[in-house]
Amino acid sequence: MAHLTEDEIFMKRCLELAANGLGSVQPNPMVGAVIVVDGRIIGEGWHHRYGEAHAEVNALASVKETALLTKATLYVNLEPCSHFGKTPPCCDALIRHHIPRVVIGTVDSNPKVSGEGIRRMRAAGIEVVTDVLADECRQLNKRFFTFHEQHRPYIILKWAQTADGYMDIDRGNEAPHDYWITNQEMKVLTHKWRSEEDAILIGYNTLLNDHPQLTTREYTGKNPQRFVMAHEGTPLPDGFSLLSDNVREALQQLYEKQIQSVIVEGGRKTLDKFLQSGLWDEARILTGNKTFGAGLPAPVISLPAVEENDVNGDVIRMVYR
């Protein structure tokens, strides 16, 4: 493993702190900040919740020896904001506290910022270093960057399949009922995943067949907004919103609703629409120990798994485009 520089070591800490905001800060990005003097951390913070103080402000507030700020380096994984939103600009706070050096993981591609925070700090005489662990910083905020750069939500495909490759039984003329493929631990994990995203999406057949709740009832966390892709005018239960059954139109609708991330949980036709369009970012494939022998085959992705984890005998494969 390559030796990390001091700047990279403290940027790693920023990323650890920032990740605490997953599921709570959207549509803002996850941000952590660390304040260092002579190799010693004197303050740190992260953005806890949308509408509340940003990471840099929390880090500044945590410093007890405020006289040290005039010789400190502040590390932050994303460019400090330069505009008034729910809170004042963070770059102004750094200028006001006479921070002499700021190290930034990556530039903010939100057009309201996009280099302006860096420009203003440099104009005020602050030494600004950029692109420290930039790839890792972008990966952490993949939802935020996808939304602002590609003008669509970050798309996660997720399905469960049996050991013999089926995602559902052959229902035929049977009455709708549930066939759960994976174990209870996997169920809790998938509900945790739901809490981390803005929205969850299914097709109309899945709604009719499974009557899913699409909530986080097995995990403490917020419920995602629930959407169904169907024809215009299709009646839906309370709590579900209609989207076009065309993938591009549906994504445009989600973008207009400021949805930064969506989990697509099926069924097979809906998953295939996303796979065939190429409009997806990652797939989470859950394989249980059960076998059906026949039924509805699960989608097949030719790309290799980047990560594979065992959860009490069931397996999760993570595939990225």
C-alpha positions in Angstrom: 0.0 0.0 0.0 1.3 3.4 -1.0 2.4 5.7 1.9 -0.2 8.4 2.7 0.9 12.0 2.9 -0.2 14.0 5.9 -2.8 15.8 3.8 -4.2 12.4 2.7 -4.3 11.1 6.3 -6.5 14.0 7.5 -8.6 13.8 4.3 -9.4 10.1 5.2 -10.7 11.4 8.6 -12.9 13.9 6.8 -14.4 11.1 4.8 -15.1 9.0 7.9 -16.8 12.0 9.5 -18.8 12.9 6.4 -20.2 9.3 6.0 -22.2 9.9 9.3 -24.6 12.1 7.3 -25.7 9.3 4.9 -29.5 9.4 4.5 -29.9 12.6 6.6 -28.3 15.5 4.6 -29.8 15.1 1.1 -30.1 17.1 -1.1 -26.9 18.4 0.4 -23.7 16.4 0.1 -22.0 14.5 2.9 -19.2 16.6 4.2 -16.6 16.2 7.0 -14.1 18.8 8.2 -10.9 18.5 10.3 -8.8 21.4 11.7 -5.1 20.6 12.3 -2.2 22.5 13.9 1.3 21.0 13.8 -0.1 17.5 13.0 -2.6 17.6 15.8 -6.4 17.7 15.4 -7.8 20.6 17.3 -11.4 20.4 16.0 -13.6 18.4 13.7 -17.2 18.1 12.6 -19.6 16.9 9.9 -22.9 18.0 8.3 -25.5 16.2 10.5 -28.8 17.1 8.8 -30.2 19.1 5.9 -30.9 22.7 7.0 -28.4 22.5 9.9 -24.9 23.8 10.2 -22.3 22.6 7.7 -19.2 20.6 8.5 -16.8 23.5 8.5 -19.0 25.5 10.9 -19.3 22.5 13.3 -15.6 21.9 13.1 -14.8 25.6 14.0 -17.3 25.5 16.8 -15.6 22.4 18.3 -12.2 24.2 18.7 -11.4 25.1 22.3 -8.1 26.9 21.6 -9.5 29.4 19.1 -6.2 31.4 19.1 -4.7 28.5 17.2 -7.0 29.0 14.2 -4.7 31.6 12.6 -2.0 28.9 12.1 -4.3 26.0 11.3 -5.1 23.9 8.2 -8.7 23.0 7.6 -9.4 19.8 5.7 -12.7 19.3 4.0 -13.8 16.6 1.5 -15.8 19.1 -0.6 -15.3 22.7 -1.6 -16.8 25.0 1.0 -20.0 26.6 -0.2 -20.0 30.2 -1.4 -23.8 30.9 -1.4 -26.6 31.6 1.0 -28.9 28.6 1.3 -30.3 27.3 4.5 -27.1 28.5 6.1 -24.5 31.3 5.3 -21.5 30.6 3.0 -18.8 28.4 4.7 -16.0 30.1 2.8 -16.9 33.4 4.5 -16.6 31.7 7.9 -13.1 30.4 7.0 -12.0 33.8 5.8 -13.5 35.5 9.0 -11.5 33.1 11.2 -8.3 33.8 9.3 -7.6 30.2 8.5 -4.3 30.3 6.5 -4.6 27.0 4.7 -7.5 24.9 3.4 -7.2 21.5 1.8 -10.1 20.3 -0.3 -10.9 16.8 -1.6 -12.8 17.8 -4.7 -14.5 20.8 -6.3 -18.3 21.2 -5.8 -20.0 20.7 -9.2 -23.2 22.3 -7.9 -23.5 25.4 -10.2 -24.2 27.6 -7.2 -20.6 26.9 -6.0 -18.4 25.3 -8.7 -15.1 26.9 -7.8 -16.4 30.1 -6.4 -15.6 29.1 -2.8 -12.0 28.4 -3.8 -11.8 31.7 -5.7 -13.0 33.7 -2.8 -10.7 32.1 -0.3 -7.7 32.5 -2.5 -8.6 36.2 -3.1 -8.6 36.6 0.7 -5.0 35.2 0.9 -5.8 31.7 2.0 -3.6 28.9 0.5 -6.0 26.5 -1.0 -4.9 22.9 -2.0 -7.4 20.9 -4.1 -7.8 17.3 -5.4 -6.6 15.4 -2.3 -8.0 11.9 -2.5 -10.4 13.3 -5.1 -11.6 9.9 -6.4 -12.6 8.8 -2.9 -14.3 12.1 -2.2 -16.3 11.8 -5.4 -17.2 8.2 -4.6 -18.6 9.1 -1.2 -20.9 11.8 -2.8 -21.7 9.8 -5.9 -25.4 10.6 -5.5 -24.7 14.4 -5.3 -22.3 14.4 -8.3 -24.5 12.3 -10.5 -27.5 14.5 -9.8 -25.7 17.8 -10.6 -23.5 16.5 -13.5 -25.9 14.1 -15.2 -29.2 15.7 -14.3 -30.7 12.5 -13.0 -30.7 10.5 -9.7 -28.1 8.0 -8.9 -29.7 4.6 -9.7 -29.3 1.5 -7.7 -30.8 -1.7 -9.0 -31.6 -4.3 -6.4 -33.1 -7.8 -6.5 -33.0 -11.1 -4.7 -32.5 -14.4 -6.6 -32.5 -18.0 -5.6 -29.4 -20.3 -5.7 -30.7 -21.6 -9.1 -31.2 -18.1 -10.5 -34.9 -17.3 -10.1 -36.4 -14.1 -8.7 -40.0 -15.4 -8.5 -42.0 -18.5 -8.7 -44.2 -19.2 -11.8 -47.3 -17.6 -10.3 -49.7 -18.8 -13.1 -53.2 -18.3 -11.9 -52.3 -18.4 -8.2 -53.5 -15.7 -5.9 -50.7 -13.2 -5.2 -48.6 -14.1 -2.2 -45.1 -13.5 -0.9 -42.1 -15.8 -1.5 -39.2 -14.4 0.5 -35.8 -15.6 -0.9 -33.2 -14.3 1.5 -32.7 -14.5 5.3 -33.8 -12.0 8.0 -30.4 -10.4 8.3 -30.5 -9.6 4.6 -34.0 -8.1 5.1 -32.7 -5.8 7.8 -29.8 -4.7 5.6 -32.1 -4.0 2.6 -34.2 -1.8 4.9 -31.1 0.0 6.0 -30.3 0.6 2.3 -33.7 2.1 1.8 -33.1 4.6 4.6 -30.0 5.8 2.9 -31.7 6.8 -0.4 -34.3 9.4 -1.4 -36.6 7.2 -3.2 -37.6 3.6 -4.1 -39.2 2.6 -7.3 -41.1 -0.5 -8.6 -43.3 -1.5 -11.6 -47.0 -1.8 -11.5 -47.0 -5.6 -11.7 -44.9 -5.8 -8.5 -47.4 -3.5 -6.8 -50.3 -5.8 -7.8 -48.5 -9.1 -7.1 -46.7 -8.3 -3.8 -48.5 -5.3 -2.3 -45.1 -4.2 -0.9 -44.8 -1.6 1.8 -41.3 -0.4 0.7 -40.6 1.0 4.1 -37.7 0.8 6.6 -39.8 -1.1 9.3 -37.0 -3.5 10.1 -34.5 -0.6 10.6 -34.5 2.7 12.4 -34.3 5.3 9.6 -36.4 7.4 7.3 -38.7 5.9 4.7 -37.8 6.7 1.1 -40.4 8.3 -1.2 -42.3 5.5 -3.0 -42.8 5.5 -6.7 -44.5 3.2 -9.2 -43.8 3.2 -13.0 -47.1 2.8 -14.8 -49.3 4.2 -17.4 -50.7 7.7 -16.9 -53.9 7.6 -14.9 -53.2 4.3 -13.1 -54.7 4.3 -9.7 -52.3 3.8 -6.8 -52.6 3.3 -3.1 -52.0 6.2 -0.7 -48.4 7.0 -0.2 -47.3 5.9 -3.7 -46.6 8.4 -6.5 -46.9 7.7 -10.2 -44.0 7.9 -12.7 -43.9 7.4 -16.4 -43.3 3.8 -17.5 -40.6 5.2 -19.8 -37.2 5.2 -18.0 -35.9 8.5 -19.4 -39.2 10.3 -18.7 -39.3 8.8 -15.2 -35.8 9.9 -14.4 -36.6 13.4 -15.6 -39.6 13.4 -13.3 -37.5 12.3 -10.4 -34.9 15.0 -11.2 -37.5 17.7 -11.2 -38.6 16.5 -7.8 -35.0 16.9 -6.5 -34.6 13.2 -6.0 -30.8 12.5 -5.9 -30.9 8.7 -5.5 -33.4 5.9 -6.2 -33.4 2.1 -5.5 -35.2 0.1 -8.2 -36.6 -3.0 -6.5 -38.3 -4.6 -9.5 -39.9 -6.5 -10.9 -38.2 -8.1 -13.8 -39.7 -6.0 -16.5 -38.8 -2.8 -14.7 -35.3 -3.9 -14.0 -34.8 -4.9 -17.6 -35.9 -1.4 -18.7 -33.1 0.1 -16.7 -30.5 -2.5 -17.7 -31.4 -2.2 -21.4 -31.3 1.6 -21.3 -27.9 1.6 -19.7 -29.3 4.1 -17.2 -28.1 2.6 -13.9 -25.0 3.1 -11.7 -24.8 0.0 -9.5 -26.6 -3.3 -8.9 -26.9 -5.1 -5.6 -27.7 -8.7 -6.2 -28.8 -10.8 -3.2 -28.6 -14.6 -3.6 -30.3 -16.8 -1.1 -30.0 -20.6 -0.4 -33.5 -21.5 -1.6 -34.2 -23.0 -5.0 -37.4 -22.8 -7.0 -36.6 -25.2 -9.8 -38.7 -23.1 -12.2 -40.1 -19.6 -12.3 -39.1 -16.1 -13.4 -35.4 -16.0 -14.1 -33.5 -13.1 -12.5 -31.7 -10.5 -14.7 -28.2 -11.3 -15.7 -25.4 -8.8 -15.7 -22.2 -9.6 -17.5 -20.1 -7.2 -15.6 -18.0 -8.7 -12.8 -18.8 -8.0 -9.1 -16.5 -5.4 -7.5 -17.5 -6.7 -4.0 -19.0 -9.9 -2.7 -20.1 -10.4 0.9 -21.6 -13.4 2.8 -24.5 -12.5 5.2 -25.2 -15.6 7.3 -25.1 -17.9 4.3 -26.7 -15.6 1.7 -24.5 -13.6 -0.7 -24.5 -10.0 -1.8 -22.8 -9.1 -5.1 -22.1 -5.4 -5.8 -21.7 -4.5 -9.5 -20.9 -1.0 -10.8 -21.2 0.3 -14.3 
